[in-house]
Amino acid sequence: MYISYTQSNMDFFKNKIKKYQEKKLDEILFKIQFHQSTKKELEEKMNKMKFSDDKLTKDISYHGKMIEIWIANEKKLRKQMNEPQ
């Protein structure tokens, strides 16, 4: 009985962890999509301008860096999700 109770608890926690990881992955993918679309909009706006705008350039750079960070986070999380528990 103790063994089945322990196994039941382990399954419970594994399921909780899996759900948490899936939720985090959804959040990460949303953030990647957000920064990609924002960067694209800013680049299009920059291309239509006849002069250079430093703030716009910094914003584009910021969103590019955020994309890199969130993609790295996605890779780490996917690696964790694929590891056996």
Gaussian input, Z-matrix of N, CA and C with variables (Angstrom, degrees):
# hf/3-21g

backbone

0 1
 N
 C     1     B1
 C     2     B2     1     A1
 N     3     B3     2     A2     1     D1
 C     4     B4     3     A3     2     D2
 C     5     B5     4     A4     3     D3
 N     6     B6     5     A5     4     D4
 C     7     B7     6     A6     5     D5
 C     8     B8     7     A7     6     D6
 N     9     B9     8     A8     7     D7
 C    10    B10     9     A9     8     D8
 C    11    B11    10    A10     9     D9
 N    12    B12    11    A11    10    D10
 C    13    B13    12    A12    11    D11
 C    14    B14    13    A13    12    D12
 N    15    B15    14    A14    13    D13
 C    16    B16    15    A15    14    D14
 C    17    B17    16    A16    15    D15
 N    18    B18    17    A17    16    D16
 C    19    B19    18    A18    17    D17
 C    20    B20    19    A19    18    D18
 N    21    B21    20    A20    19    D19
 C    22    B22    21    A21    20    D20
 C    23    B23    22    A22    21    D21
 N    24    B24    23    A23    22    D22
 C    25    B25    24    A24    23    D23
 C    26    B26    25    A25    24    D24
 N    27    B27    26    A26    25    D25
 C    28    B28    27    A27    26    D26
 C    29    B29    28    A28    27    D27
 N    30    B30    29    A29    28    D28
 C    31    B31    30    A30    29    D29
 C    32    B32    31    A31    30    D30
 N    33    B33    32    A32    31    D31
 C    34    B34    33    A33    32    D32
 C    35    B35    34    A34    33    D33
 N    36    B36    35    A35    34    D34
 C    37    B37    36    A36    35    D35
 C    38    B38    37    A37    36    D36
 N    39    B39    38    A38    37    D37
 C    40    B40    39    A39    38    D38
 C    41    B41    40    A40    39    D39
 N    42    B42    41    A41    40    D40
 C    43    B43    42    A42    41    D41
 C    44    B44    43    A43    42    D42
 N    45    B45    44    A44    43    D43
 C    46    B46    45    A45    44    D44
 C    47    B47    46    A46    45    D45
 N    48    B48    47    A47    46    D46
 C    49    B49    48    A48    47    D47
 C    50    B50    49    A49    48    D48
 N    51    B51    50    A50    49    D49
 C    52    B52    51    A51    50    D50
 C    53    B53    52    A52    51    D51
 N    54    B54    53    A53    52    D52
 C    55    B55    54    A54    53    D53
 C    56    B56    55    A55    54    D54
 N    57    B57    56    A56    55    D55
 C    58    B58    57    A57    56    D56
 C    59    B59    58    A58    57    D57
 N    60    B60    59    A59    58    D58
 C    61    B61    60    A60    59    D59
 C    62    B62    61    A61    60    D60
 N    63    B63    62    A62    61    D61
 C    64    B64    63    A63    62    D62
 C    65    B65    64    A64    63    D63
 N    66    B66    65    A65    64    D64
 C    67    B67    66    A66    65    D65
 C    68    B68    67    A67    66    D66
 N    69    B69    68    A68    67    D67
 C    70    B70    69    A69    68    D68
 C    71    B71    70    A70    69    D69
 N    72    B72    71    A71    70    D70
 C    73    B73    72    A72    71    D71
 C    74    B74    73    A73    72    D72
 N    75    B75    74    A74    73    D73
 C    76    B76    75    A75    74    D74
 C    77    B77    76    A76    75    D75
 N    78    B78    77    A77    76    D76
 C    79    B79    78    A78    77    D77
 C    80    B80    79    A79    78    D78
 N    81    B81    80    A80    79    D79
 C    82    B82    81    A81    80    D80
 C    83    B83    82    A82    81    D81
 N    84    B84    83    A83    82    D82
 C    85    B85    84    A84    83    D83
 C    86    B86    85    A85    84    D84
 N    87    B87    86    A86    85    D85
 C    88    B88    87    A87    86    D86
 C    89    B89    88    A88    87    D87
 N    90    B90    89    A89    88    D88
 C    91    B91    90    A90    89    D89
 C    92    B92    91    A91    90    D90
 N    93    B93    92    A92    91    D91
 C    94    B94    93    A93    92    D92
 C    95    B95    94    A94    93    D93
 N    96    B96    95    A95    94    D94
 C    97    B97    96    A96    95    D95
 C    98    B98    97    A97    96    D96
 N    99    B99    98    A98    97    D97
 C   100   B100    99    A99    98    D98
 C   101   B101   100   A100    99    D99
 N   102   B102   101   A101   100   D100
 C   103   B103   102   A102   101   D101
 C   104   B104   103   A103   102   D102
 N   105   B105   104   A104   103   D103
 C   106   B106   105   A105   104   D104
 C   107   B107   106   A106   105   D105
 N   108   B108   107   A107   106   D106
 C   109   B109   108   A108   107   D107
 C   110   B110   109   A109   108   D108
 N   111   B111   110   A110   109   D109
 C   112   B112   111   A111   110   D110
 C   113   B113   112   A112   111   D111
 N   114   B114   113   A113   112   D112
 C   115   B115   114   A114   113   D113
 C   116   B116   115   A115   114   D114
 N   117   B117   116   A116   115   D115
 C   118   B118   117   A117   116   D116
 C   119   B119   118   A118   117   D117
 N   120   B120   119   A119   118   D118
 C   121   B121   120   A120   119   D119
 C   122   B122   121   A121   120   D120
 N   123   B123   122   A122   121   D121
 C   124   B124   123   A123   122   D122
 C   125   B125   124   A124   123   D123
 N   126   B126   125   A125   124   D124
 C   127   B127   126   A126   125   D125
 C   128   B128   127   A127   126   D126
 N   129   B129   128   A128   127   D127
 C   130   B130   129   A129   128   D128
 C   131   B131   130   A130   129   D129
 N   132   B132   131   A131   130   D130
 C   133   B133   132   A132   131   D131
 C   134   B134   133   A133   132   D132
 N   135   B135   134   A134   133   D133
 C   136   B136   135   A135   134   D134
 C   137   B137   136   A136   135   D135
 N   138   B138   137   A137   136   D136
 C   139   B139   138   A138   137   D137
 C   140   B140   139   A139   138   D138
 N   141   B141   140   A140   139   D139
 C   142   B142   141   A141   140   D140
 C   143   B143   142   A142   141   D141
 N   144   B144   143   A143   142   D142
 C   145   B145   144   A144   143   D143
 C   146   B146   145   A145   144   D144
 N   147   B147   146   A146   145   D145
 C   148   B148   147   A147   146   D146
 C   149   B149   148   A148   147   D147
 N   150   B150   149   A149   148   D148
 C   151   B151   150   A150   149   D149
 C   152   B152   151   A151   150   D150
 N   153   B153   152   A152   151   D151
 C   154   B154   153   A153   152   D152
 C   155   B155   154   A154   153   D153
 N   156   B156   155   A155   154   D154
 C   157   B157   156   A156   155   D155
 C   158   B158   157   A157   156   D156
 N   159   B159   158   A158   157   D157
 C   160   B160   159   A159   158   D158
 C   161   B161   160   A160   159   D159
 N   162   B162   161   A161   160   D160
 C   163   B163   162   A162   161   D161
 C   164   B164   163   A163   162   D162
 N   165   B165   164   A164   163   D163
 C   166   B166   165   A165   164   D164
 C   167   B167   166   A166   165   D165
 N   168   B168   167   A167   166   D166
 C   169   B169   168   A168   167   D167
 C   170   B170   169   A169   168   D168
 N   171   B171   170   A170   169   D169
 C   172   B172   171   A171   170   D170
 C   173   B173   172   A172   171   D171
 N   174   B174   173   A173   172   D172
 C   175   B175   174   A174   173   D173
 C   176   B176   175   A175   174   D174
 N   177   B177   176   A176   175   D175
 C   178   B178   177   A177   176   D176
 C   179   B179   178   A178   177   D177
 N   180   B180   179   A179   178   D178
 C   181   B181   180   A180   179   D179
 C   182   B182   181   A181   180   D180
 N   183   B183   182   A182   181   D181
 C   184   B184   183   A183   182   D182
 C   185   B185   184   A184   183   D183
 N   186   B186   185   A185   184   D184
 C   187   B187   186   A186   185   D185
 C   188   B188   187   A187   186   D186
 N   189   B189   188   A188   187   D187
 C   190   B190   189   A189   188   D188
 C   191   B191   190   A190   189   D189
 N   192   B192   191   A191   190   D190
 C   193   B193   192   A192   191   D191
 C   194   B194   193   A193   192   D192
 N   195   B195   194   A194   193   D193
 C   196   B196   195   A195   194   D194
 C   197   B197   196   A196   195   D195
 N   198   B198   197   A197   196   D196
 C   199   B199   198   A198   197   D197
 C   200   B200   199   A199   198   D198
 N   201   B201   200   A200   199   D199
 C   202   B202   201   A201   200   D200
 C   203   B203   202   A202   201   D201
 N   204   B204   203   A203   202   D202
 C   205   B205   204   A204   203   D203
 C   206   B206   205   A205   204   D204
 N   207   B207   206   A206   205   D205
 C   208   B208   207   A207   206   D206
 C   209   B209   208   A208   207   D207
 N   210   B210   209   A209   208   D208
 C   211   B211   210   A210   209   D209
 C   212   B212   211   A211   210   D210
 N   213   B213   212   A212   211   D211
 C   214   B214   213   A213   212   D212
 C   215   B215   214   A214   213   D213
 N   216   B216   215   A215   214   D214
 C   217   B217   216   A216   215   D215
 C   218   B218   217   A217   216   D216
 N   219   B219   218   A218   217   D217
 C   220   B220   219   A219   218   D218
 C   221   B221   220   A220   219   D219
 N   222   B222   221   A221   220   D220
 C   223   B223   222   A222   221   D221
 C   224   B224   223   A223   222   D222
 N   225   B225   224   A224   223   D223
 C   226   B226   225   A225   224   D224
 C   227   B227   226   A226   225   D225
 N   228   B228   227   A227   226   D226
 C   229   B229   228   A228   227   D227
 C   230   B230   229   A229   228   D228
 N   231   B231   230   A230   229   D229
 C   232   B232   231   A231   230   D230
 C   233   B233   232   A232   231   D231
 N   234   B234   233   A233   232   D232
 C   235   B235   234   A234   233   D233
 C   236   B236   235   A235   234   D234
 N   237   B237   236   A236   235   D235
 C   238   B238   237   A237   236   D236
 C   239   B239   238   A238   237   D237
 N   240   B240   239   A239   238   D238
 C   241   B241   240   A240   239   D239
 C   242   B242   241   A241   240   D240
 N   243   B243   242   A242   241   D241
 C   244   B244   243   A243   242   D242
 C   245   B245   244   A244   243   D243
 N   246   B246   245   A245   244   D244
 C   247   B247   246   A246   245   D245
 C   248   B248   247   A247   246   D246
 N   249   B249   248   A248   247   D247
 C   250   B250   249   A249   248   D248
 C   251   B251   250   A250   249   D249
 N   252   B252   251   A251   250   D250
 C   253   B253   252   A252   251   D251
 C   254   B254   253   A253   252   D252

   B1=1.4407
   B2=1.5269
   B3=1.3113
   B4=1.4521
   B5=1.5286
   B6=1.3154
   B7=1.4581
   B8=1.5184
   B9=1.3070
   B10=1.4623
   B11=1.5238
   B12=1.3225
   B13=1.4598
   B14=1.5208
   B15=1.3132
   B16=1.4585
   B17=1.5204
   B18=1.3109
   B19=1.4661
   B20=1.5257
   B21=1.3072
   B22=1.4606
   B23=1.5263
   B24=1.3229
   B25=1.4588
   B26=1.5232
   B27=1.3211
   B28=1.4626
   B29=1.5269
   B30=1.3296
   B31=1.4621
   B32=1.5258
   B33=1.3081
   B34=1.4601
   B35=1.5250
   B36=1.3427
   B37=1.4568
   B38=1.5242
   B39=1.3107
   B40=1.4693
   B41=1.5272
   B42=1.3277
   B43=1.4665
   B44=1.5236
   B45=1.3229
   B46=1.4664
   B47=1.5253
   B48=1.3216
   B49=1.4644
   B50=1.5248
   B51=1.3265
   B52=1.4604
   B53=1.5259
   B54=1.3223
   B55=1.4663
   B56=1.5215
   B57=1.3225
   B58=1.4632
   B59=1.5321
   B60=1.3327
   B61=1.4605
   B62=1.5236
   B63=1.3158
   B64=1.4603
   B65=1.5275
   B66=1.3170
   B67=1.4618
   B68=1.5260
   B69=1.3181
   B70=1.4639
   B71=1.5257
   B72=1.3184
   B73=1.4596
   B74=1.5214
   B75=1.3233
   B76=1.4634
   B77=1.5266
   B78=1.3240
   B79=1.4632
   B80=1.5237
   B81=1.3206
   B82=1.4658
   B83=1.5205
   B84=1.3221
   B85=1.4670
   B86=1.5234
   B87=1.3265
   B88=1.4623
   B89=1.5282
   B90=1.3261
   B91=1.4658
   B92=1.5223
   B93=1.3206
   B94=1.4705
   B95=1.5233
   B96=1.3179
   B97=1.4637
   B98=1.5304
   B99=1.3281
   B100=1.4535
   B101=1.5237
   B102=1.3263
   B103=1.4630
   B104=1.5250
   B105=1.3280
   B106=1.4647
   B107=1.5237
   B108=1.3121
   B109=1.4640
   B110=1.5269
   B111=1.3346
   B112=1.4616
   B113=1.5204
   B114=1.3326
   B115=1.4617
   B116=1.5247
   B117=1.3195
   B118=1.4578
   B119=1.5320
   B120=1.3260
   B121=1.4646
   B122=1.5259
   B123=1.3338
   B124=1.4649
   B125=1.5268
   B126=1.3384
   B127=1.4720
   B128=1.5181
   B129=1.3349
   B130=1.4604
   B131=1.5242
   B132=1.3134
   B133=1.4715
   B134=1.5228
   B135=1.3323
   B136=1.4637
   B137=1.5290
   B138=1.3388
   B139=1.4612
   B140=1.5251
   B141=1.3251
   B142=1.4640
   B143=1.5233
   B144=1.3203
   B145=1.4646
   B146=1.5204
   B147=1.3278
   B148=1.4604
   B149=1.5274
   B150=1.3260
   B151=1.4627
   B152=1.5219
   B153=1.3094
   B154=1.4642
   B155=1.5319
   B156=1.3016
   B157=1.4644
   B158=1.5313
   B159=1.3430
   B160=1.4684
   B161=1.5241
   B162=1.3255
   B163=1.4653
   B164=1.5233
   B165=1.3163
   B166=1.4585
   B167=1.5319
   B168=1.3142
   B169=1.4564
   B170=1.5341
   B171=1.3245
   B172=1.4683
   B173=1.5206
   B174=1.3309
   B175=1.4673
   B176=1.5284
   B177=1.3153
   B178=1.4694
   B179=1.5271
   B180=1.3196
   B181=1.4655
   B182=1.5313
   B183=1.3240
   B184=1.4645
   B185=1.5271
   B186=1.3233
   B187=1.4633
   B188=1.5321
   B189=1.3294
   B190=1.4633
   B191=1.5233
   B192=1.3315
   B193=1.4690
   B194=1.5318
   B195=1.3214
   B196=1.4638
   B197=1.5347
   B198=1.3166
   B199=1.4688
   B200=1.5230
   B201=1.3253
   B202=1.4684
   B203=1.5318
   B204=1.3234
   B205=1.4697
   B206=1.5193
   B207=1.3341
   B208=1.4644
   B209=1.5257
   B210=1.3164
   B211=1.4722
   B212=1.5324
   B213=1.3356
   B214=1.4725
   B215=1.5273
   B216=1.3313
   B217=1.4677
   B218=1.5247
   B219=1.3215
   B220=1.4717
   B221=1.5298
   B222=1.3208
   B223=1.4676
   B224=1.5277
   B225=1.3356
   B226=1.4659
   B227=1.5244
   B228=1.3279
   B229=1.4609
   B230=1.5244
   B231=1.3298
   B232=1.4722
   B233=1.5317
   B234=1.3272
   B235=1.4622
   B236=1.5316
   B237=1.3287
   B238=1.4687
   B239=1.5185
   B240=1.3225
   B241=1.4713
   B242=1.5244
   B243=1.3248
   B244=1.4624
   B245=1.5360
   B246=1.3304
   B247=1.4609
   B248=1.5241
   B249=1.3195
   B250=1.4759
   B251=1.5248
   B252=1.2948
   B253=1.4738
   B254=1.5155
   A1=110.79
   A2=117.28
   A3=121.20
   A4=110.62
   A5=116.68
   A6=121.36
   A7=110.69
   A8=118.89
   A9=120.88
   A10=110.54
   A11=117.65
   A12=121.31
   A13=109.85
   A14=117.16
   A15=122.08
   A16=110.28
   A17=117.05
   A18=120.83
   A19=110.24
   A20=115.88
   A21=121.15
   A22=110.82
   A23=116.54
   A24=120.64
   A25=111.15
   A26=116.49
   A27=120.68
   A28=110.40
   A29=116.59
   A30=120.30
   A31=110.60
   A32=116.08
   A33=121.11
   A34=110.46
   A35=116.98
   A36=120.77
   A37=111.91
   A38=117.64
   A39=120.54
   A40=110.41
   A41=115.99
   A42=119.69
   A43=111.41
   A44=116.89
   A45=120.78
   A46=110.59
   A47=116.43
   A48=121.18
   A49=109.99
   A50=116.70
   A51=120.87
   A52=110.89
   A53=117.11
   A54=120.77
   A55=111.05
   A56=116.63
   A57=121.34
   A58=110.37
   A59=116.56
   A60=120.57
   A61=110.92
   A62=117.39
   A63=120.67
   A64=110.65
   A65=116.65
   A66=120.88
   A67=110.14
   A68=116.61
   A69=121.08
   A70=111.04
   A71=117.03
   A72=120.33
   A73=110.40
   A74=117.51
   A75=120.77
   A76=111.05
   A77=116.87
   A78=121.14
   A79=111.21
   A80=115.99
   A81=120.73
   A82=110.24
   A83=116.77
   A84=120.33
   A85=110.79
   A86=117.09
   A87=120.66
   A88=110.36
   A89=116.87
   A90=120.51
   A91=111.49
   A92=117.10
   A93=120.24
   A94=109.43
   A95=115.89
   A96=120.65
   A97=111.06
   A98=116.98
   A99=121.32
   A100=111.14
   A101=116.88
   A102=120.40
   A103=111.40
   A104=117.49
   A105=119.86
   A106=111.06
   A107=117.20
   A108=119.82
   A109=111.18
   A110=116.90
   A111=120.09
   A112=110.68
   A113=116.77
   A114=120.62
   A115=110.28
   A116=117.25
   A117=121.31
   A118=110.96
   A119=116.71
   A120=120.70
   A121=111.14
   A122=116.31
   A123=120.28
   A124=111.36
   A125=116.54
   A126=119.75
   A127=111.00
   A128=116.82
   A129=119.83
   A130=110.95
   A131=115.94
   A132=120.78
   A133=110.06
   A134=116.73
   A135=121.97
   A136=110.65
   A137=116.42
   A138=120.36
   A139=112.34
   A140=117.48
   A141=121.23
   A142=112.42
   A143=116.20
   A144=120.40
   A145=110.31
   A146=114.93
   A147=120.11
   A148=112.05
   A149=115.83
   A150=120.48
   A151=109.34
   A152=115.36
   A153=120.56
   A154=109.77
   A155=115.82
   A156=121.60
   A157=107.78
   A158=115.69
   A159=120.70
   A160=112.38
   A161=116.89
   A162=119.50
   A163=110.23
   A164=117.09
   A165=121.12
   A166=110.30
   A167=116.71
   A168=121.58
   A169=110.82
   A170=116.52
   A171=120.79
   A172=110.78
   A173=117.43
   A174=120.98
   A175=111.09
   A176=116.82
   A177=121.06
   A178=109.56
   A179=115.58
   A180=120.66
   A181=110.69
   A182=116.58
   A183=121.87
   A184=110.53
   A185=116.50
   A186=119.46
   A187=110.95
   A188=117.50
   A189=120.48
   A190=111.59
   A191=116.32
   A192=120.42
   A193=111.06
   A194=115.90
   A195=119.76
   A196=110.74
   A197=116.85
   A198=120.70
   A199=109.84
   A200=115.94
   A201=120.36
   A202=111.26
   A203=116.46
   A204=121.06
   A205=110.74
   A206=117.02
   A207=120.13
   A208=111.98
   A209=117.55
   A210=119.57
   A211=109.58
   A212=116.65
   A213=119.98
   A214=110.48
   A215=116.63
   A216=120.23
   A217=111.38
   A218=115.88
   A219=119.85
   A220=110.55
   A221=116.47
   A222=120.32
   A223=111.32
   A224=116.70
   A225=120.55
   A226=111.08
   A227=115.65
   A228=119.27
   A229=111.24
   A230=116.87
   A231=119.42
   A232=110.53
   A233=116.68
   A234=120.80
   A235=109.76
   A236=116.69
   A237=120.89
   A238=111.39
   A239=115.60
   A240=120.12
   A241=111.41
   A242=117.60
   A243=121.51
   A244=113.11
   A245=116.55
   A246=118.97
   A247=109.89
   A248=116.98
   A249=118.56
   A250=110.29
   A251=115.45
   A252=121.09
   A253=111.02
   D1=-42.44
   D2=179.75
   D3=-60.47
   D4=-40.71
   D5=-179.35
   D6=-64.30
   D7=-45.48
   D8=-179.77
   D9=-66.71
   D10=-35.30
   D11=177.11
   D12=-64.57
   D13=-44.35
   D14=178.81
   D15=-64.34
   D16=-43.06
   D17=178.37
   D18=-62.57
   D19=-40.29
   D20=178.05
   D21=-61.53
   D22=-43.12
   D23=177.38
   D24=-64.05
   D25=-42.10
   D26=179.51
   D27=-61.61
   D28=-44.54
   D29=178.32
   D30=-62.27
   D31=-40.92
   D32=178.73
   D33=-58.53
   D34=-49.19
   D35=-178.86
   D36=-68.65
   D37=-37.18
   D38=176.68
   D39=-61.41
   D40=-41.87
   D41=178.42
   D42=-66.53
   D43=-39.83
   D44=177.29
   D45=-62.15
   D46=-44.75
   D47=179.73
   D48=-63.04
   D49=-44.23
   D50=-179.53
   D51=-61.44
   D52=-44.77
   D53=178.94
   D54=-63.47
   D55=-40.92
   D56=178.34
   D57=-62.65
   D58=-44.82
   D59=179.53
   D60=-63.90
   D61=-40.05
   D62=178.71
   D63=-64.82
   D64=-39.63
   D65=177.42
   D66=-63.83
   D67=-44.94
   D68=179.08
   D69=-63.40
   D70=-39.22
   D71=178.70
   D72=-63.20
   D73=-42.19
   D74=176.77
   D75=-60.06
   D76=-42.45
   D77=178.55
   D78=-63.24
   D79=-42.97
   D80=-179.93
   D81=-63.47
   D82=-45.96
   D83=-179.44
   D84=-63.03
   D85=-37.31
   D86=176.55
   D87=-62.90
   D88=-44.03
   D89=-179.14
   D90=-65.83
   D91=-39.00
   D92=176.80
   D93=-61.27
   D94=-48.15
   D95=-179.70
   D96=-60.98
   D97=-42.96
   D98=179.31
   D99=-59.50
   D100=-50.55
   D101=-177.29
   D102=-67.40
   D103=-35.29
   D104=177.44
   D105=-65.15
   D106=-46.06
   D107=-178.61
   D108=-68.09
   D109=-39.27
   D110=178.55
   D111=-64.84
   D112=-43.22
   D113=178.64
   D114=-62.12
   D115=-42.37
   D116=179.92
   D117=-62.74
   D118=-43.95
   D119=178.13
   D120=-60.64
   D121=-43.79
   D122=-179.68
   D123=-66.40
   D124=-38.13
   D125=177.78
   D126=-65.16
   D127=-40.08
   D128=177.36
   D129=-65.11
   D130=-40.46
   D131=177.76
   D132=-63.14
   D133=-41.32
   D134=-179.90
   D135=-64.70
   D136=-39.79
   D137=-179.58
   D138=-66.44
   D139=-28.14
   D140=179.92
   D141=-80.84
   D142=-18.18
   D143=-178.44
   D144=-78.81
   D145=149.36
   D146=179.92
   D147=-92.91
   D148=-5.83
   D149=179.91
   D150=-135.17
   D151=164.55
   D152=-178.24
   D153=-86.42
   D154=138.61
   D155=179.43
   D156=-120.24
   D157=114.25
   D158=-176.91
   D159=-62.29
   D160=-40.70
   D161=-179.66
   D162=-63.86
   D163=-41.93
   D164=179.17
   D165=-63.96
   D166=-41.09
   D167=177.81
   D168=-62.01
   D169=-42.58
   D170=178.45
   D171=-65.81
   D172=-40.47
   D173=178.75
   D174=-63.73
   D175=-41.28
   D176=178.17
   D177=-62.96
   D178=-43.98
   D179=179.04
   D180=-62.70
   D181=-42.83
   D182=179.09
   D183=-58.78
   D184=-48.69
   D185=-178.09
   D186=-66.80
   D187=-33.58
   D188=174.95
   D189=-62.48
   D190=-42.55
   D191=178.54
   D192=-66.17
   D193=-40.81
   D194=179.61
   D195=-63.97
   D196=-37.39
   D197=176.77
   D198=-60.22
   D199=-46.31
   D200=179.56
   D201=-60.65
   D202=-44.44
   D203=-179.45
   D204=-62.11
   D205=-47.37
   D206=-176.47
   D207=-70.62
   D208=-32.10
   D209=175.53
   D210=-66.52
   D211=-40.26
   D212=176.61
   D213=-63.12
   D214=-41.09
   D215=177.41
   D216=-63.70
   D217=-38.74
   D218=177.80
   D219=-61.84
   D220=-45.44
   D221=179.78
   D222=-61.00
   D223=-42.97
   D224=179.25
   D225=-62.56
   D226=-44.93
   D227=-178.44
   D228=-66.32
   D229=-41.98
   D230=178.54
   D231=-62.47
   D232=-36.77
   D233=177.56
   D234=-63.61
   D235=-44.90
   D236=177.88
   D237=-61.59
   D238=-39.90
   D239=-177.85
   D240=-67.46
   D241=-28.06
   D242=-178.89
   D243=-87.26
   D244=-11.35
   D245=179.16
   D246=-75.70
   D247=139.31
   D248=177.35
   D249=-68.07
   D250=144.07
   D251=-177.58
   D252=-84.54

